[in-house]
Amino acid sequence: MVHDSEYFRRRAAEARAAASSRLAGADADVAGDLALAYAALARRRAATPPHVEEDKPAIPLPAA
């Protein structure tokens, strides 16, 4: 499944909203970490040229 940068921006916004809501301590921490991760993925997707195959594994695995 391939997602574009807009998908990750939306997910980051959702996670930020969850982190800033009145969640208990650990849940808010996890939501904040997710927000940072999704934001980083959105920036990475936006910087990747469209002709690059990003989902191709670095080490090809034999078909099972």
C-alpha positions as semicolon CSV with decimal commas, in nm:
position;residue;x (nm);y (nm);z (nm)
1;M;0,000;0,000;0,000
2;V;0,147;0,332;-0,108
3;H;0,045;0,658;0,056
4;D;0,114;1,010;-0,062
5;S;0,231;1,304;0,145
6;E;-0,125;1,436;0,190
7;Y;-0,227;1,111;0,362
8;F;0,059;1,144;0,611
9;R;-0,022;1,512;0,670
10;R;-0,381;1,420;0,759
11;R;-0,265;1,141;0,991
12;A;-0,018;1,378;1,160
13;A;-0,299;1,630;1,218
14;E;-0,520;1,358;1,368
15;A;-0,240;1,242;1,598
16;R;-0,165;1,601;1,706
17;A;-0,532;1,649;1,790
18;A;-0,531;1,329;1,994
19;A;-0,212;1,435;2,174
20;S;-0,358;1,773;2,268
21;S;-0,690;1,633;2,387
22;R;-0,747;1,534;2,746
23;L;-0,587;1,190;2,721
24;A;-0,407;1,021;3,007
25;G;-0,029;1,073;3,015
26;A;0,101;0,769;2,825
27;D;-0,166;0,791;2,555
28;A;-0,084;1,156;2,490
29;D;0,287;1,071;2,467
30;V;0,221;0,798;2,211
31;A;-0,006;1,025;2,006
32;G;0,263;1,295;2,010
33;D;0,525;1,046;1,889
34;L;0,290;0,932;1,612
35;A;0,233;1,292;1,507
36;L;0,608;1,347;1,474
37;A;0,651;1,024;1,277
38;Y;0,366;1,099;1,037
39;A;0,495;1,452;0,982
40;A;0,840;1,314;0,898
41;L;0,687;1,066;0,652
42;A;0,488;1,346;0,488
43;R;0,806;1,552;0,441
44;R;0,991;1,249;0,304
45;R;0,713;1,168;0,055
46;A;0,697;1,530;-0,058
47;A;1,074;1,535;-0,121
48;T;1,081;1,204;-0,313
49;P;1,067;1,246;-0,691
50;P;0,767;1,064;-0,842
51;H;0,981;0,847;-1,070
52;V;1,169;0,682;-0,780
53;E;1,048;0,338;-0,671
54;E;1,058;0,388;-0,296
55;D;0,877;0,066;-0,204
56;K;1,138;-0,153;-0,372
57;P;1,331;-0,344;-0,103
58;A;1,704;-0,273;-0,069
59;I;1,774;-0,647;-0,055
60;P;1,561;-0,852;-0,295
61;L;1,404;-1,153;-0,126
62;P;1,320;-1,477;-0,309
63;A;0,951;-1,536;-0,372
64;A;0,803;-1,778;-0,121
